[in-house]
Amino acid sequence: MSNHSKVVYEGWMVRYGKRKLGRSYFHMRYFVLEPNLLSYYKRKPSDNMAPLRKLEIDGTCRVEDRGLKSHHGEVFCFLCIYNRKQKDQQITMGTKDMQELMAWKQKLQEVIDQQQDSTTSKHRKAFASMDFDNLSGFALSDLETPMEDEEDNSHTLGRKLTIGNGPPDSLHDWTKDGEFGGPSQTDANQAHSRKNWRLVRCQNGLRIFEELVPVDYLPRSCTRAMKAVGVVEAKCDDVFKLIMSMDLERYEWDCSFGYGSLVEEVDGHTGILYHRLQLDWCPTLVWPRDLCYVRYWRFNDDGSYVVLFQSREHPKCRPQQGYVRAHIESGGFKISALKTRNGRPRTQVQHLMQIDLKGWGVNYIPWYQQRCVLQMLNSVAGLREYFSQEDGVKAVARVPKMLGVESDSNLEKKDAKPQDASKLQTQPSDQANVEAMDDSSDEEDYQEPEACIEEESIRSDSDAKSSEEELSEEIDVSAFSGILRRDASDKGRNCWMAPESNLFKVRSINFPYDKSKIPAGKYLMQLVATDWFKGNSRIDHVARRRGCAAQVATEKGLFSLVINLQIPASTHYSMVMYFVSKHPRPGTLLQRFVDGDDEFRNNRLKLIPTVPKGSWIVRQSVPTSPCLLGKAVDCTYIRGQNYLEIDVDIGSSSVANGVLGLVCGVITTLVVDMAFLVQANTLEELPEQLIGAVRMAHIELSAAADAPDLDNTD
């Protein structure tokens, strides 16, 4: 390694690239920036350590903002550094901290500027030292250094960085119209589009402004542009991540949000979204509204964020039956940092919206449209209250993929041509080629990273310790039966089902470094049956009952994990779940748990409970954080020939018993999810995988069957 005195900047960053097969990967790497070199290492470099890769920095290098990329629920922002003469020579690096990324951007720009200034200085010295008496036959223009393009004539920092592909065509950037009247001084060409704003009211701690348009007439169905301005006590980065997300977390601060999903991701800065509004409609008279719009974001040099909206049609998101497609003329957020007060960060949030709600009814009620717009703008107040009651942001910027939104009556034919790419300003051909060539020949593909966050779909053989336990084929559940019936419908009662595994979060392979968690993958075992017993005493060791699912699995040569939740009351109840799979492979975490001692099992068996449906008081009382069952309550482990039964005595804990007493009174109104897994404590055991999960829907106490005579196995 070079002398440390020459290092301009260094630190851990996420390394992103594409393999020869086109699949992407994420690695943690230690980057070192020197005055003319950018290199990265597998670990923090010591003397004479060779880098995994390096890139020479000169005046022709450029820094490109690649925007956001999501990986296992975590969102990373990326920069790409490349040489304009050799675009295959590039490095893509990123982090979850936008401020850290901008620090790298600034340092890289400074190094590029220094190299460019040095090159220009050499040309000038060479020009001044020439003997013009011997060059009389040459034109002065023959001695000038040719410039590649006009861009190289500028030494401003802004020319060294590009932000994605810029905003899509026709997308109006209202943030450049000036701050509350008056055009931006940095762009005199936009003086004609200045906006004047008038304060119309103050509500919920927000200032509400209305645009003063120079004409007296507007279409009846389109309201004037309105803007809400408020202050949120949080960091800009946290506010931005929350605004970009469109998952369940959004229900906690945006009262106008009904549903949101991603239709198409154009690039790291631009995407097409589908959005359903939840406004104060009169359902008998007014149909609900939905939106399909393009969303573009950028990070400004002053540390502020800009998020822009505008409606856009898309062939994969046709108008839906039962909804009226509204139209956003202009909208979005501007998020700017303010000076701290009492040591707490503050952020100014501006939310603008100009929308045409369409439909024949609301066109004649302007005040009703204004009321709906005000409800949408009140999301700024929701952000303020959300951060005032939370210690930090629990969610990351997530937008679920669109599933089942396409209207059946308006589906495109399979051979239909895709939407005109020029309208969305997708990646130009040269940039697309750069993306395809990114690190295709990187030798690091064959080296084991020290701390990587490799995608699950491309795990190497060394990463297969956890994935090898997955079921290779589905088990025929028709041979198994239990007291409770299986019902996958949302309206099922007194039944069970296996919930979607990705609803639960487990430790990622990078958990020791950043405490990150990812959606759980495929279950290790399959839930095949559930029994619901009652008796006068505690019901132990139910797996010995002849004809139960565990005995049937043994006859088929399969292995069973039986979890018996023993519920004490005046009448004792037992909820018994049977998870079945092939025998665990030797050396896997599941096999070590099955054949380990009770101390190991108590320290590893984890429960993740949730209450997706139930009364507010019960949902607040039931803990939803993961817990080690063996540490919280008494567990008895019974190892049979082809099964392991875990009898969980919930009554052994006074806290659990108190919560259980509350739950039993309203159990018929509850939907409860329970996921079980073996906790991973070492890097070799990560990422975690769920053994299985069950969803109990509206269980009836009266439906419990009498406990069988377990002493008489015949």
C-alpha positions in Angstrom: 0.0 0.0 0.0 1.1 3.6 -0.6 2.3 5.8 2.2 -0.6 6.7 4.4 0.3 10.4 4.2 -0.9 10.4 0.6 -4.3 9.1 1.5 -7.0 11.6 0.7 -10.0 9.6 2.1 -10.7 6.1 3.2 -13.4 3.9 4.8 -15.8 1.0 4.4 -18.3 1.1 1.6 -20.6 -1.3 -0.2 -19.1 -2.7 -3.4 -21.7 -3.2 -6.2 -21.1 -4.9 -9.5 -22.3 -7.5 -12.1 -20.9 -10.9 -12.7 -20.3 -12.4 -16.1 -23.8 -14.0 -16.0 -25.4 -10.6 -15.4 -26.3 -11.2 -11.8 -25.4 -8.4 -9.3 -23.6 -8.7 -6.1 -23.0 -6.6 -2.9 -19.7 -6.8 -1.0 -18.3 -4.8 1.9 -14.9 -3.4 0.9 -12.4 -0.9 2.3 -11.8 1.9 -0.1 -8.7 4.1 -0.2 -8.5 7.3 -2.3 -5.1 8.7 -3.1 -4.2 11.8 -5.2 -4.2 9.7 -8.4 -5.6 6.3 -7.5 -8.8 4.8 -6.1 -8.5 1.2 -4.8 -10.3 -1.1 -2.5 -9.4 -4.1 -0.3 -11.0 -7.1 1.3 -10.0 -5.7 4.7 -8.3 -2.7 6.1 -5.0 -2.6 4.3 -1.6 -3.1 5.9 1.9 -2.8 4.6 2.5 -4.2 1.1 -1.1 -5.5 0.7 -2.2 -5.6 -2.9 -5.7 -4.2 -3.6 -8.4 -6.2 -5.1 -8.8 -3.6 -7.8 -7.7 0.0 -8.5 -8.6 2.8 -10.9 -6.3 5.6 -11.9 -7.8 9.0 -11.4 -7.1 11.7 -14.0 -8.9 14.7 -15.5 -11.1 12.6 -17.8 -12.7 10.7 -14.9 -16.3 11.4 -14.0 -18.5 10.7 -11.0 -22.1 9.5 -11.7 -24.8 9.3 -9.2 -26.5 5.9 -9.6 -29.3 6.6 -7.1 -30.9 4.0 -4.8 -30.7 0.2 -5.0 -32.6 -2.1 -2.6 -31.1 -5.2 -1.2 -32.8 -7.5 1.4 -35.0 -4.6 2.6 -32.0 -2.3 3.0 -31.6 0.7 0.7 -28.2 1.8 -0.5 -27.2 4.9 -2.5 -24.4 4.5 -5.0 -21.8 6.5 -6.9 -20.0 5.2 -10.1 -16.5 6.5 -10.9 -15.3 5.8 -14.5 -12.9 7.1 -17.1 -14.7 8.7 -20.1 -12.0 7.4 -22.5 -12.4 3.9 -21.2 -15.8 3.4 -19.8 -15.2 -0.2 -19.0 -12.9 1.0 -16.3 -15.3 1.9 -13.5 -16.0 1.2 -9.9 -19.5 1.4 -8.2 -19.5 2.1 -4.5 -22.3 2.9 -2.1 -23.5 3.2 1.5 -26.7 3.6 3.5 -25.6 7.0 4.8 -26.2 9.7 2.2 -23.8 12.2 4.0 -21.0 9.7 3.8 -21.6 9.2 0.1 -21.6 13.0 -0.5 -18.3 13.2 1.4 -16.8 10.6 -1.0 -18.3 12.5 -3.9 -16.6 15.8 -2.8 -13.2 14.1 -2.3 -13.4 12.4 -5.7 -14.3 15.7 -7.4 -11.4 17.5 -5.7 -8.9 14.8 -6.9 -10.3 15.0 -10.4 -10.0 18.8 -10.4 -6.4 18.6 -9.2 -5.5 16.1 -11.9 -7.2 18.3 -14.6 -5.5 21.4 -13.3 -2.1 19.6 -13.3 -2.6 18.5 -16.9 -3.6 22.0 -18.0 -0.5 23.4 -16.3 1.8 21.0 -18.1 0.4 22.0 -21.4 0.9 25.7 -20.6 4.5 25.1 -19.6 5.2 23.1 -22.7 3.6 25.8 -24.8 5.7 28.6 -23.1 9.0 26.7 -23.6 8.6 26.2 -27.3 11.0 28.0 -29.7 8.6 30.0 -31.9 11.4 31.1 -34.2 11.7 27.5 -35.5 8.0 27.0 -35.8 7.2 29.8 -38.3 5.8 27.3 -40.8 3.1 26.1 -38.4 -0.2 27.6 -37.6 -0.8 28.5 -34.0 -3.8 26.3 -33.9 -1.7 23.3 -34.6 0.0 23.7 -31.3 -3.2 23.9 -29.2 -4.2 20.8 -27.2 -7.4 19.5 -28.6 -10.3 19.3 -26.1 -12.6 16.4 -26.2 -15.7 18.4 -25.7 -16.8 21.7 -24.3 -17.4 20.1 -20.9 -13.6 20.0 -20.2 -13.4 23.8 -20.4 -15.2 24.0 -17.2 -13.6 23.4 -13.8 -16.7 23.6 -11.7 -17.6 20.7 -9.4 -21.0 20.4 -10.9 -19.6 19.3 -14.2 -17.8 16.3 -12.6 -21.0 14.6 -11.4 -24.1 13.6 -13.1 -27.3 12.7 -11.3 -28.8 9.7 -13.0 -30.3 10.7 -16.3 -31.9 13.8 -15.0 -35.7 14.3 -14.6 -38.0 12.8 -17.2 -39.2 14.9 -20.1 -42.0 17.4 -19.2 -41.6 16.8 -15.5 -41.9 20.3 -14.0 -39.4 21.1 -11.2 -41.4 23.4 -9.0 -38.5 23.8 -6.6 -36.6 25.9 -9.1 -39.4 28.5 -9.3 -38.0 30.4 -6.3 -38.7 30.3 -2.6 -42.1 31.7 -1.8 -42.1 34.1 -4.7 -39.4 35.2 -7.1 -37.4 33.0 -9.4 -34.2 31.2 -8.5 -31.2 33.4 -8.9 -29.2 30.6 -10.3 -31.4 30.1 -13.4 -32.5 33.3 -15.1 -34.2 31.3 -17.8 -36.9 30.3 -15.4 -38.0 33.8 -14.6 -41.0 33.4 -16.8 -42.2 30.5 -14.7 -42.1 32.3 -11.3 -44.7 31.3 -8.8 -46.2 33.6 -6.3 -47.7 32.1 -3.1 -50.3 33.4 -0.8 -50.7 32.2 2.8 -54.3 31.0 3.0 -54.4 29.3 6.4 -52.5 27.7 9.2 -53.6 24.3 10.5 -52.0 21.4 12.4 -48.8 23.5 12.8 -48.4 23.9 9.0 -48.5 27.0 6.8 -50.7 26.3 3.8 -50.0 28.4 0.7 -52.0 28.8 -2.5 -50.5 29.6 -5.9 -51.4 33.0 -7.3 -51.9 32.3 -11.0 -51.8 35.2 -13.5 -55.1 34.1 -15.1 -58.6 34.3 -13.6 -59.7 31.0 -15.1 -58.8 27.4 -14.3 -60.4 24.2 -15.5 -63.3 23.5 -13.0 -61.8 20.1 -12.2 -58.3 21.3 -11.5 -57.5 23.1 -8.2 -54.8 25.7 -7.8 -51.4 24.4 -6.7 -51.2 24.3 -2.9 -48.2 23.9 -0.7 -47.8 22.9 3.0 -44.7 24.0 4.9 -43.7 22.5 8.2 -40.8 21.7 10.5 -39.9 18.1 11.5 -37.5 17.4 14.3 -35.5 14.7 12.4 -32.6 14.4 10.1 -33.1 15.0 6.4 -32.0 11.5 5.5 -34.6 9.9 7.9 -37.4 12.1 6.5 -36.4 11.3 2.9 -36.4 7.5 3.5 -39.8 7.6 5.1 -41.3 9.7 2.3 -39.8 7.3 -0.3 -41.3 4.2 1.3 -44.8 3.0 0.4 -45.2 0.0 2.7 -47.2 -0.5 5.9 -45.1 2.1 7.7 -46.7 4.8 5.6 -50.1 4.2 7.2 -48.6 5.7 10.4 -48.1 9.2 9.0 -50.0 9.6 5.7 -53.8 9.6 6.2 -54.4 9.8 2.5 -52.5 6.7 1.6 -54.4 3.6 0.7 -52.0 1.4 -1.3 -48.8 1.9 -3.2 -46.6 -0.3 -5.4 -43.8 -0.1 -8.0 -44.8 -0.5 -11.6 -41.4 0.0 -13.2 -38.0 1.1 -12.0 -36.5 3.3 -14.8 -33.2 4.0 -12.9 -32.0 4.7 -9.4 -33.7 8.1 -9.4 -36.8 7.5 -11.5 -39.7 5.1 -11.1 -43.3 4.6 -12.1 -45.6 4.1 -9.2 -49.2 3.1 -8.6 -51.0 4.7 -5.7 -54.5 4.5 -4.3 -55.9 7.4 -2.3 -57.7 7.0 0.9 -59.7 10.3 1.3 -62.9 11.3 3.0 -65.1 10.1 0.2 -68.8 9.5 0.3 -68.7 5.9 -0.9 -72.3 5.9 -2.1 -71.8 8.9 -4.3 -68.1 9.3 -5.1 -65.9 6.5 -6.5 -62.4 6.1 -5.0 -59.4 7.5 -6.9 -56.1 6.0 -7.9 -52.9 7.4 -9.5 -50.2 6.2 -11.9 -47.3 8.7 -11.9 -43.6 9.1 -12.4 -41.5 9.9 -9.3 -38.0 11.4 -9.6 -35.7 12.4 -6.8 -32.3 14.0 -6.4 -29.8 15.1 -3.7 -28.7 18.7 -4.0 -25.3 20.1 -3.1 -26.7 22.1 -0.2 -27.8 18.8 1.5 -31.5 19.1 0.5 -33.6 16.4 -1.2 -36.1 17.0 -4.0 -38.9 14.5 -4.8 -41.1 15.3 -7.9 -44.4 13.7 -9.0 -46.3 13.9 -12.3 -49.0 11.6 -13.7 -47.9 9.3 -16.5 -49.7 6.5 -18.4 -48.1 3.1 -18.4 -49.1 -0.1 -20.3 -48.7 -2.2 -17.2 -51.0 0.0 -15.1 -54.3 0.6 -16.9 -57.3 2.2 -15.2 -58.8 -0.2 -12.6 -62.4 -1.3 -12.3 -64.1 0.5 -9.5 -61.6 3.4 -9.5 -61.4 6.8 -11.2 -57.8 7.6 -12.4 -56.9 11.1 -11.1 -54.2 13.2 -12.6 -51.3 14.9 -10.9 -50.4 18.1 -12.7 -47.4 18.8 -10.4 -46.4 17.7 -7.0 -43.7 16.4 -4.6 -41.5 17.2 -1.6 -38.5 19.4 -0.9 -36.6 18.4 2.3 -34.1 21.0 3.6 -32.0 20.9 6.8 -32.4 23.7 9.3 -30.1 24.8 12.2 -30.3 22.5 15.2 -32.3 23.6 18.2 -31.4 22.4 21.7 -29.1 19.8 20.1 -31.9 18.3 18.1 -31.9 18.2 14.2 -34.6 20.0 12.4 -35.8 19.7 8.8 -38.1 21.9 6.8 -40.5 19.9 4.6 -42.4 21.5 1.7 -45.2 19.4 0.1 -46.8 20.7 -3.1 -49.8 19.2 -4.8 -51.8 20.2 -7.9 -54.2 17.4 -8.8 -57.2 16.9 -11.0 -59.5 14.4 -9.3 -61.5 13.8 -12.5 -64.9 12.3 -12.5 -68.2 14.0 -13.4 -69.3 14.7 -9.8 -66.5 16.5 -8.1 -65.9 18.8 -11.1 -68.7 21.0 -9.9 -67.6 21.1 -6.2 -64.3 23.1 -6.1 -64.4 23.3 -2.3 -64.5 19.5 -2.1 -61.4 19.1 -4.2 -59.6 21.7 -2.1 -60.5 19.7 1.0 -59.1 16.5 -0.5 -55.8 18.3 -1.4 -55.6 19.7 2.2 -56.0 16.1 3.5 -53.0 15.1 1.3 -50.9 18.0 2.4 -51.5 17.1 6.1 -49.1 14.3 5.7 -46.4 16.8 6.7 -48.0 17.1 10.1 -48.1 13.3 10.2 -44.4 13.2 9.6 -43.8 15.7 12.4 -45.9 13.7 14.9 -44.4 10.4 13.8 -40.8 11.6 14.6 -41.8 13.3 17.8 -43.1 9.9 19.1 -40.4 7.7 17.7 -36.7 7.5 18.8 -35.7 6.7 15.2 -37.0 5.5 11.9 -37.7 1.8 12.0 -38.4 1.4 8.3 -36.3 1.8 5.3 -37.4 3.1 1.9 -39.4 0.2 0.5 -41.8 0.1 -2.3 -43.5 -3.2 -3.0 -43.7 -4.6 -6.5 -47.0 -4.2 -8.3 -48.9 -7.5 -8.2 -52.4 -8.0 -9.7 -53.0 -4.3 -10.4 -53.2 -4.7 -14.1 -56.8 -4.5 -15.3 -57.9 -7.7 -17.0 -60.1 -5.9 -19.5 -57.2 -3.7 -20.6 -54.3 -6.1 -20.8 -51.8 -5.6 -23.5 -51.2 -8.4 -26.0 -48.1 -10.4 -25.5 -46.6 -9.1 -28.7 -47.4 -5.5 -27.9 -44.6 -3.0 -28.2 -43.2 -1.5 -25.0 -43.7 2.1 -24.0 -41.7 4.7 -25.9 -38.5 4.9 -23.9 -37.9 8.5 -24.8 -40.9 9.6 -22.8 -39.4 8.2 -19.6 -35.8 9.1 -20.5 -34.4 5.7 -19.7 -30.7 5.0 -19.6 -29.0 6.0 -22.8 -27.3 3.3 -24.8 -23.7 4.2 -23.8 -24.7 4.2 -20.1 -26.6 0.9 -20.5 -23.4 -0.6 -22.0 -21.4 0.7 -19.0 -23.9 -0.9 -16.7 -23.7 -4.2 -18.5 -19.8 -4.2 -18.5 -19.6 -3.2 -14.8 -16.9 -5.4 -13.2 -17.7 -8.3 -15.5 -14.0 -9.3 -15.3 -13.5 -8.5 -11.6 -11.2 -11.2 -10.2 -12.7 -10.7 -6.7 -15.7 -12.9 -7.8 -13.6 -15.9 -6.8 -12.5 -14.6 -3.4 -14.4 -15.1 -0.2 -15.3 -11.7 1.3 -14.8 -10.9 4.9 -18.1 -9.3 5.4 -20.4 -9.6 2.4 -24.1 -9.1 1.9 -24.3 -11.4 -1.1 -27.8 -11.8 -2.7 -29.5 -15.0 -1.7 -30.2 -16.0 -5.3 -26.4 -16.1 -6.1 -24.9 -17.6 -2.9 -21.7 -19.5 -3.4 -21.2 -23.0 -2.2 -19.6 -21.7 1.0 -22.7 -19.7 1.7 -25.0 -22.8 1.3 -24.8 -23.9 4.9 -28.2 -22.4 5.6 -29.8 -22.8 2.2 -29.0 -26.5 2.0 -31.6 -27.1 4.6 -34.4 -25.9 2.3 -37.0 -28.3 1.1 -36.1 -29.7 -2.3 -39.7 -30.7 -3.0 -43.1 -30.0 -1.5 -44.6 -32.6 0.9 -48.0 -34.0 0.2 -50.1 -32.7 3.0 -53.2 -34.7 2.1 -51.9 -37.6 4.2 -51.9 -35.5 7.4 -54.9 -34.4 9.4 -55.6 -32.5 12.6 -58.3 -31.1 14.7 -58.3 -27.6 13.1 -58.9 -27.2 9.4 -56.6 -25.4 7.0 -58.1 -22.3 5.3 -56.1 -19.8 3.3 -58.9 -17.3 2.8 -58.8 -14.0 4.6 -62.2 -14.5 6.1 -61.6 -18.0 7.5 -62.6 -18.6 11.1 -61.4 -21.3 13.6 -58.7 -22.3 11.2 -55.0 -22.1 10.4 -52.7 -21.4 7.5 -49.0 -20.9 6.8 -48.4 -17.1 6.4 -46.0 -15.6 3.8 -42.5 -16.1 5.1 -41.3 -12.7 4.0 -43.6 -11.0 6.5 -41.0 -11.9 9.1 -37.5 -10.3 9.5 -34.4 -12.4 10.4 -30.8 -11.6 10.9 -28.9 -11.0 7.6 -25.4 -12.3 6.8 -24.2 -8.8 7.6 -25.9 -8.6 11.0 -22.6 -8.6 13.1 -21.5 -5.4 11.3 -24.7 -3.3 11.0 -27.5 -5.2 12.8 -29.4 -5.4 9.6 -32.3 -7.8 9.1 -33.8 -9.2 5.9 -37.2 -10.8 4.9 -37.1 -14.5 5.7 -36.7 -16.8 2.8 -38.2 -20.2 2.3 -39.3 -22.2 5.4 -37.0 -25.1 6.4 -40.0 -27.3 7.4 -43.6 -27.5 6.2 -46.6 -27.1 8.5 -48.9 -30.0 7.8 -51.4 -30.1 10.6 -52.6 -28.4 13.8 -54.3 -30.0 16.8 -56.4 -28.1 19.4 -57.0 -30.1 22.7 -58.5 -29.5 26.1 -58.3 -31.4 29.3 -58.4 -31.3 33.1 -54.6 -31.3 33.4 -51.6 -30.3 31.4 -51.2 -32.3 28.1 -47.6 -33.5 27.6 -45.9 -35.5 24.9 -48.7 -35.5 22.3 -46.4 -36.9 19.5 -46.8 -40.4 20.9 -50.5 -40.4 20.0 -51.1 -43.0 17.4 -52.4 -41.5 14.1 -51.1 -38.0 14.8 -49.2 -36.1 12.1 -45.8 -37.0 13.7 -46.5 -40.7 13.6 -47.7 -40.5 10.0 -44.5 -38.6 9.1 -42.4 -41.4 10.7 -44.2 -44.0 8.6 -43.2 -42.0 5.5 -39.6 -41.7 6.6 -39.8 -38.0 7.4 -38.8 -36.0 10.4 -41.2 -33.9 12.5 -40.8 -31.0 14.9 -43.8 -30.8 17.2 -44.4 -27.6 19.1 -47.0 -28.0 21.9 -48.1 -24.6 23.4 -49.6 -25.5 26.7 -52.2 -22.9 27.8 -53.2 -23.0 31.5 -56.7 -22.0 32.6 -59.6 -23.6 34.5 -59.5 -25.9 31.5 -56.1 -26.7 30.2 -55.6 -26.2 26.4 -52.9 -27.3 24.0 -52.2 -25.9 20.6 -50.0 -28.4 18.8 -48.3 -27.7 15.5 -46.6 -30.3 13.4 -43.7 -29.2 11.1 -42.4 -31.9 8.7 -39.4 -32.2 6.4 -36.7 -34.6 5.5 -34.1 -35.4 8.1 -31.8 -32.4 8.8 -28.4 -32.7 7.2 -25.5 -33.3 9.6 -23.7 -30.2 10.6 -26.5 -27.8 9.9 -27.8 -25.5 12.6 -31.2 -27.2 12.6 -29.5 -30.6 13.1 -27.4 -29.3 15.9 -30.6 -27.9 17.6 -32.5 -31.2 17.2 -29.6 -33.4 18.6 -28.2 -30.8 21.0 -28.7 -30.6 24.8 -31.4 -28.6 26.5 -29.1 -25.7 27.4 -28.2 -25.2 23.7 -31.9 -25.4 22.7 -33.0 -23.0 25.4 -30.4 -20.5 24.2 -31.4 -20.8 20.5 -35.1 -21.4 20.0 -36.7 -18.1 19.0 -40.3 -17.0 18.6 -41.4 -14.1 16.5 -45.1 -13.2 17.3 -47.3 -10.7 15.6 -51.0 -9.8 15.8 -52.1 -8.7 12.2 -55.7 -8.4 13.3 -57.2 -7.7 16.6 -58.3 -5.0 19.0 -55.9 -2.2 19.8 -55.5 -3.0 23.5 -54.5 -6.6 22.7 -52.1 -5.6 20.0 -50.4 -3.2 22.4 -50.3 -5.9 25.1 -48.9 -8.7 23.1 -45.1 -8.3 22.6 -44.1 -8.5 18.9 -40.3 -8.5 19.3 -38.5 -11.8 18.9 -37.8 -13.7 22.1 -36.0 -16.8 23.2 -38.7 -19.2 24.4 -36.3 -21.2 26.6 -35.4 -18.0 28.5 -38.9 -16.7 28.8 -40.9 -19.8 29.8 -40.2 -23.4 30.8 -39.7 -25.7 27.8 -39.5 -29.5 27.9 -37.7 -31.3 24.9 -38.7 -34.9 24.0 -36.5 -36.5 21.4 -38.2 -39.4 19.7 -36.9 -41.6 16.9 -38.0 -39.4 14.1 -39.3 -36.3 15.9 -38.5 -33.6 18.5 -41.4 -32.4 20.6 -41.2 -29.1 22.4 -43.7 -28.6 25.2 -43.9 -24.9 26.0 -45.5 -24.2 29.4 -46.8 -20.6 29.0 -48.1 -20.6 32.5 -44.6 -20.8 33.9 -44.1 -17.0 33.3 -46.3 -14.6 35.2 -45.9 -12.0 32.5 -46.9 -14.4 29.7 -49.7 -15.7 31.9 -51.1 -12.2 32.3 -51.0 -11.5 28.6 -52.6 -14.9 28.0 -55.5 -14.1 30.3 -56.2 -11.0 28.3 -55.9 -12.8 24.9 -58.2 -15.7 25.9 -61.1 -13.4 26.5 -61.0 -12.0 22.9 -59.4 -14.9 21.1 -62.2 -15.3 18.7 -61.5 -11.8 17.3 -57.8 -12.3 16.9 -55.5 -13.3 14.0 -52.1 -14.4 15.5 -48.9 -15.2 13.6 -46.1 -17.2 15.2 -42.8 -17.9 13.5 -40.2 -20.3 15.0 -36.4 -20.4 14.2 -33.1 -21.3 15.6 -31.1 -18.2 16.5 -27.8 -17.7 14.6 -25.0 -16.5 16.8 -22.0 -16.8 14.6 -21.1 -15.6 11.1 -21.1 -19.1 9.7 -24.7 -19.6 10.9 -26.0 -16.5 9.1 -28.3 -15.6 7.6 -31.1 -17.0 9.8 -33.9 -19.1 8.3 -37.3 -19.8 9.7 -38.2 -23.4 10.8 -41.8 -22.6 10.0 -44.7 -20.3 10.9 -48.5 -20.6 11.6 -51.4 -18.2 11.4 -54.3 -18.8 13.8 -57.5 -17.1 12.8 -60.4 -16.6 15.2 -59.9 -19.7 17.2 -63.0 -20.9 19.2 -62.3 -22.4 22.7 -65.4 -24.6 22.3 -63.8 -26.2 19.2 -61.1 -27.9 21.2 -61.3 -31.7 21.2 -61.0 -33.7 24.4 -57.4 -34.8 25.2 -56.7 -38.3 24.0 -55.6 -41.1 26.4 -51.9 -40.8 25.7 -50.9 -43.5 28.2 -52.8 -46.0 26.0 -50.9 -45.8 22.7 -53.2 -48.4 21.1 
